[in-house]
Amino acid sequence: MAVWPVRISPAPSTRCAPHGACLNAAYVETAGGGFLAGPLTRGPWHPDHQHAGPPSALICRAVERAAAAAGELTHLGRLTVNLLRPAPVGACNVEVAADYLGRSAGHFSGRLVAAGKEVARFTALMQREAPLPVPEGAPGHPPPHAPRPWRDSEPVTMGFEGADPHFGYAELVETRVADGQPFRGPSAMWFRLAHPLVEGEEPSPYQRVAVAADSGNGVSAALDFAKYVFVNCDLTINLFRRPVGTCICLEARSLFGGNSCGLAESALYDKDGVIGQATQSLAVRLR
């Protein structure tokens, strides 16, 4: 899950995993239709646990494929992932089913299974798309852009303090600061996949969003990492249009209720402007 005690430093010139081994993809699809999660999925908390971004994107991939098989359901309007337990690095499988298929929308649900246990349950809304221009002068349009574009944002890398600064997820994505001071309160950060999600495949725009969106509570961390843990229990992504380009920006903030609960919310952008939002329910604890 996306909580990082970090230091920010200039991005390295090469994207290599720990021990100097360059890696090709987050997942390899196995002969039985399952997947093998590799070191690029590894999060900062435990060497055997994935960051929740890559498995959320793998779930997104399964939903997109199920929707394509069901008909012309091409837009991911919503994805909600309930994170039941840490996803282990290693073998995993995604199961998905169509709950309802209508004229304008389809509802899907399923689960992510690893080591014989449910790791996550999910629901998703897929919508049919058709050209319908927004009337000129409609209030709130055109939507706003990210604070700074990718090309004008400072490259950074994430490092787990006191450990190898290049844990797997930090190598899977390239990151740039668009506004504020990441990991020290409200801020904005760009994400771009440096490696494929699944070996031999080009990730879809929606998969690129899912890889990044789980990082909102880390990007906007407002509590002292040395004293607090604030892990997300879920992830909900809402999108009103198809993302374009290869870069996704999160403009994130974290809110705390003083009751061991919190909320991270992120405005999501592509190169043309805002595309939707992501929210994460947080469990806050003293270390």
Secondary structure, 3 states (H helix, E strand, C coil): CCCCCEEEECCCCCCCCHHHCCCCCCEEECCCCCEEECHHHECCCCCCEECCHHHHHHHHHHHHHHHHHHCCCCEEEEEEEEECCCCECCEEEEEEEEEEECCCEEEEEEEEEECCEEEEEEEEEEECCCCCCCCCCCCCCCCCCCCCCHHHCEEEEEEECCCCCCCHHHHHEEEEEEECCCCCCCEEEEEEECCCCECCCCCCHHHHHHHHHCCHHHHCCCCCCCCEEEEECEEEEEECCCCCCCEEEEEEEEEECCCCEEEEEEEEEECCEEEEEEEEEEEEEEC
